[in-house]
Amino acid sequence: MSASPAMLRLMTDLRDVKTSPPEGCSASPISEDDLFNWEATILGPSETPFDGGIFSLRLSFSESYPARPPRVRFTTQMFHPNVYAGARARARVC
């Protein structure tokens, strides 16, 4: 069975985030067997109200990725104008 376009893209994204992670961010699949569900961590930027914060997220990708963005949910309680009640992000995260 061949990998779907979404799975191929997720494998590329995983390789990229492992070899060249964005500053203050980390992300990886929750399980080696499931590339469609990831955990991520964002460190609060210095000199902001979020300085020193460690924010955890869950990302759920669909077979339509990358044409459709992942569903993002903060698992750390926080207040931010771009995060809906229920911890869903409504803007690009990284």
C-alpha positions in Angstrom: 0.0 0.0 0.0 1.4 3.4 -1.0 1.5 6.4 1.3 -1.1 9.1 0.7 -0.1 12.6 -0.3 -0.9 13.8 3.2 1.2 11.1 4.8 4.1 11.9 2.5 3.9 15.6 3.4 3.7 14.8 7.2 6.8 12.6 6.9 8.6 15.6 5.2 7.3 18.0 7.9 8.5 15.6 10.7 11.9 15.3 9.1 12.1 19.1 8.8 11.0 19.8 12.4 13.6 17.3 13.7 16.5 18.5 11.6 15.7 22.3 11.8 13.2 23.0 14.6 11.7 26.4 14.8 13.1 28.4 17.8 11.0 27.9 20.9 8.8 25.1 19.3 8.9 21.4 19.2 6.4 18.9 17.6 6.2 15.2 16.8 3.6 12.5 16.3 2.0 11.2 19.5 2.6 7.6 18.3 5.0 6.2 15.7 2.1 4.4 14.2 0.0 7.5 13.6 1.4 10.5 11.7 -2.0 12.3 11.8 -2.0 13.2 15.5 0.9 15.3 16.9 1.8 16.9 20.2 3.6 20.3 20.2 5.2 22.6 22.7 5.7 26.4 22.3 7.8 28.3 24.7 6.5 31.8 25.6 8.6 34.5 23.9 10.8 36.6 26.2 9.7 40.1 27.0 6.0 39.3 26.4 3.2 38.4 28.8 3.9 34.8 27.9 7.6 34.9 28.9 8.5 31.7 30.8 5.3 29.9 29.7 5.3 26.4 28.3 2.3 25.8 26.1 1.3 22.3 25.0 -0.9 21.7 21.9 -2.5 18.8 20.1 -2.6 18.9 16.3 -4.9 16.6 14.2 -4.2 16.4 10.5 -6.7 15.1 7.9 -6.1 13.3 4.7 -6.6 16.7 3.0 -3.4 18.1 4.6 -1.7 20.3 3.5 -4.7 21.8 1.5 -6.6 22.0 4.8 -4.8 23.0 8.0 -4.7 20.8 11.1 -7.1 21.2 13.9 -5.1 22.8 16.8 -6.1 22.6 20.4 -4.1 24.0 23.4 -3.9 21.5 26.2 -2.4 24.2 28.5 -4.9 26.6 29.9 -4.2 30.1 28.7 -5.7 33.4 27.6 -5.0 34.7 24.1 -7.2 36.7 21.7 -6.6 34.2 18.9 -7.6 31.2 21.0 -11.4 30.4 21.2 -13.0 29.0 24.4 -12.3 25.3 24.3 -8.7 26.0 23.4 -9.0 25.9 19.6 -6.6 28.2 17.8 -8.0 30.4 15.1 -4.7 31.7 13.6 -1.5 30.2 12.4 0.6 28.9 15.3 4.1 28.6 13.9 
